[in-house]
Amino acid sequence: MVTLRKISEEIPLEAEFIPYDLLSRLEVTMNDFLEALNEVEPSALREVFTEVPDVRWEDVGGLEEAKSMLKQIIEWPLQYADLFERADTAPPKGVLLTGPSGTGKTLLAKAVAHECGVNFISVKGPELLSKWVGDTEHRIRDVFKIARLSSPCIIFFDELEAIAGQRGGSETNVTERVLSQMLTEMDGIEELRGVVVLGATNRPDLLDPALLRAGRFEVRLELPVPDAESRRAIFGVHMRTKPLAEDVDLDELVRSTEGFVGADIEAVCRRAAMAAISDFLEGDGAKDPASLKLERRHFDSAVESVRRLRRTGTEPAARN
Ligand code: ATP
């Protein structure tokens, strides 16, 4: 079209035929492509891309109940489609993961996608919000469209409350329109077998109740703050590949981290590793990386610093 547009001015309006020499000059050049690139809007959202995440079940500590429930919801309809047909029933379309920040909602969603071998689209609620009228709805439509094209697929809406807050709160009706788009899409996914919507939120109280009705996010999984056994499992995940010294006492770590969520435990292990590296570099002993070990004291100071961070939200200036 760009090429044609350039030459169209030279075509006499009254001409019945386009002169041959004009036609023979028609040539699509690189510049025409570059010009066209400016005109074409990408139909798919930049932020939306499909992946198969690299998180496995063994990377998720604890949460056994949530794991098996998700597995059933996502794997069964794929594996036993005939049984669902025979029973004349449809699997749940939406699952809402709730629980405090850092309890592993995102991690679990990724793991289930990996283990069930389905595509995964991850969208953060606030990223979908656009200041342009109608744009957010358009983006939601796009997300579902891409999911349909990549079925079997899980759509993961993180911070769902950002796009599905309660109606009646805003003056501009934006929330209302965005929410009703979301409801329309969810109601319409019947024909798109193999698409499951996972939503995650720390604030289920902010969600519009319409979203929680049957046929939408009808299964709700609450991820708790991990108990001692789960904390042990989460430490296990994050210590698995770390070189630990003999004096590291897992029982003691589990006891001293009451109230810590998975993200805190991961932070403890990361900080312990950083402290060990720092000691290793400062020490004047052997410099063979194979001799690097994470010791009990590294973990103890890491637990303290994460505890302080949880309490005050600030880092001390000096290390530990
Ligand atoms: P937010 O609500 O803030 O988005 P979230 O519940 O989605 O938090 P994740 O992002 O899944 O939390 O967790 C953050 C990190 O904490 C993970 O990448 C992982 O390293 C660690 N983590 C959390 N829960 C677990 C768990 N059960 N087992 C192993 N690691 C965990």
Boltz pocket constraint, residues with backbone or C-beta under 6 A from the ligand:
constraints:
  - pocket:
      binder: B
      contacts: [[A, 59], [A, 60], [A, 61], [A, 62], [A, 63], [A, 99], [A, 100], [A, 101], [A, 102], [A, 103], [A, 104], [A, 105], [A, 106], [A, 107], [A, 108], [A, 158], [A, 200], [A, 201], [A, 202], [A, 234], [A, 237], [A, 261], [A, 262], [A, 263], [A, 264], [A, 266]]
      max_distance: 6.0
